[in-house]
Amino acid sequence: MTTSLSVELAPAGEAWKASFLAALHHMTAARVLEEKLASLYRAGGRIVGGVYLGKGQEAFSVALGLQLSKGRDIFAGLIRDQAGKLAFGEPMLDATRTYLGSALGPMRGRDGNIHRGRPKEGLPAMISHLGSMVSVVAGMLMSRRLQGRLGDAVGGTAIGDGGTSTGAFHEGLNLAAVEKLPLVVAVANNQYAYSTPNNRQFACANLVDRAKGYGVEGYEVDGKDLLACLQVFQHAITRARAGHGPQMVVGSLLRLGGHGEHDDASYIPDTVKHSEHGRDCLQLAEECALERGWATMTELAALRESSQKEVDRALAQTSREPSPDPYKESWRALATSALVDEEK
Ligand SMILES: Cc1ncc(C[n+]2csc(CCOP(=O)(O)OP(=O)(O)O)c2C)c(N)n1
């Protein structure tokens, strides 16, 4: 169920079918891709650095990424936003090339797997310091405004429950609110900031209550319910585009795994894992598609199979590509435009 501070959303009807199925496609592709990356990591040798999954958060992530448009808007995902990135239009090869260290990847094979980006296309490279991306997107929107080329663009970014406790989050959101920037902040409340539970992370009754303190419009949604997520983000994006300033959407869900693949999440009690929060959003989306007659079992199986093929193709291509030459000091990805241009 969706509850919100400022709007009651109507039940989603047939009009949502196309978006729902497109979202389901990206959720499935992200899940299959990430499962494969996790198994390569466990096998050892091929993936250097951590592997971070968005399992359980795909519905929330995809709903924002899908409804922003590449070329006009900005989508700044975090480590659990593989689904949203694919939906926004990041090629799957960007992920496989970065994880497998291909020199042809957007970060030239020099990245720790998740800090990739295509800033010119509205996909800023992720910064690991929690909260920073709020400031980055606010800054991008401000700079476009000052240059007179903001138009009706919206900047979307993601953050976790833990990230909302940082100074960067406060400063970024406060500035965005004062400047009435068209920013949509997706707060994935997966109940834990690494191993820190919500009751040790914030003292307000609901995380969304923080929105009021910043003077931004806030919404709460079941982050496992794809239709509800699509609806609430559509509403928030429309409000931001129409000049109502920053929007904060808090999705409740559970990370279905560890912080990264190195973490077994043993600190999450079984009672929480088996609670309503712990239900798998992908499975719920498939059940919803079947119930509404939007897909058959055969079509869902075909979707999994085509995602598997897409992942296999991306990995096969990446595995034939060169690694960066460690003897060549070409340490640059998006560092400066001069260096990037020099490589062309
Ligand atoms: C400013 C800052 N402090 C600490 C860290 C170390 N750190 C990395 S992830 C993490 C927990 C993040 O929790 P949350 O924001 O809830 O996101 P989740 O991992 O649960 O998706 C921490 C403390 C960091 N990256 N940045």
The ligand as an SDF file (V2000), in Angstrom:
LIG
                    3D

 26 27  0  0  0  0  0  0  0  0999 V2000
   30.3910    9.2350    4.5510 C   0  0  0  0  0  0  0  0  0  0  0  0
   30.5340    7.7400    4.6440 C   0  0  0  0  0  0  0  0  0  0  0  0
   30.6290    7.1500    5.8570 N   0  0  0  0  0  0  0  0  0  0  0  0
   30.7780    5.8060    5.9360 C   0  0  0  0  0  0  0  0  0  0  0  0
   30.8500    5.0380    4.8170 C   0  0  0  0  0  0  0  0  0  0  0  0
   31.0460    3.5160    4.9400 C   0  0  0  0  0  0  0  0  0  0  0  0
   29.8110    2.8320    4.5320 N   0  0  0  0  0  0  0  0  0  0  0  0
   29.6760    2.3090    3.2940 C   0  0  0  0  0  0  0  0  0  0  0  0
   28.1720    1.6640    3.0430 S   0  0  0  0  0  0  0  0  0  0  0  0
   27.6700    2.0150    4.6190 C   0  0  0  0  0  0  0  0  0  0  0  0
   26.2760    1.7000    5.0590 C   0  0  0  0  0  0  0  0  0  0  0  0
   25.2760    2.2970    4.1170 C   0  0  0  0  0  0  0  0  0  0  0  0
   23.9910    2.1030    4.5720 O   0  0  0  0  0  0  0  0  0  0  0  0
   22.7760    2.6810    3.8110 P   0  0  0  0  0  0  0  0  0  0  0  0
   22.9750    4.1180    3.4620 O   0  0  0  0  0  0  0  0  0  0  0  0
   21.5630    2.3690    4.6110 O   0  0  0  0  0  0  0  0  0  0  0  0
   22.7730    1.8850    2.4170 O   0  0  0  0  0  0  0  0  0  0  0  0
   22.6850    0.3100    2.1950 P   0  0  0  0  0  0  0  0  0  0  0  0
   24.0900   -0.1870    2.1210 O   0  0  0  0  0  0  0  0  0  0  0  0
   21.9050   -0.2510    3.3230 O   0  0  0  0  0  0  0  0  0  0  0  0
   21.9910    0.1480    0.8840 O   0  0  0  0  0  0  0  0  0  0  0  0
   28.6850    2.6570    5.3000 C   0  0  0  0  0  0  0  0  0  0  0  0
   28.5750    3.1260    6.7200 C   0  0  0  0  0  0  0  0  0  0  0  0
   30.7550    5.6980    3.5620 C   0  0  0  0  0  0  0  0  0  0  0  0
   30.7940    5.0380    2.3890 N   0  0  0  0  0  0  0  0  0  0  0  0
   30.5930    7.0350    3.5020 N   0  0  0  0  0  0  0  0  0  0  0  0
  1  2  1  0
  2  3  1  0
  2 26  2  0
  3  4  2  0
  4  5  1  0
  5  6  1  0
  5 24  2  0
  6  7  1  0
  7  8  2  0
  7 22  1  0
  8  9  1  0
  9 10  1  0
 10 11  1  0
 10 22  2  0
 11 12  1  0
 12 13  1  0
 13 14  1  0
 14 15  2  0
 14 16  1  0
 14 17  1  0
 17 18  1  0
 18 19  2  0
 18 20  1  0
 18 21  1  0
 22 23  1  0
 24 25  1  0
 24 26  1  0
M  CHG  1   7   1
M  END
$$$$
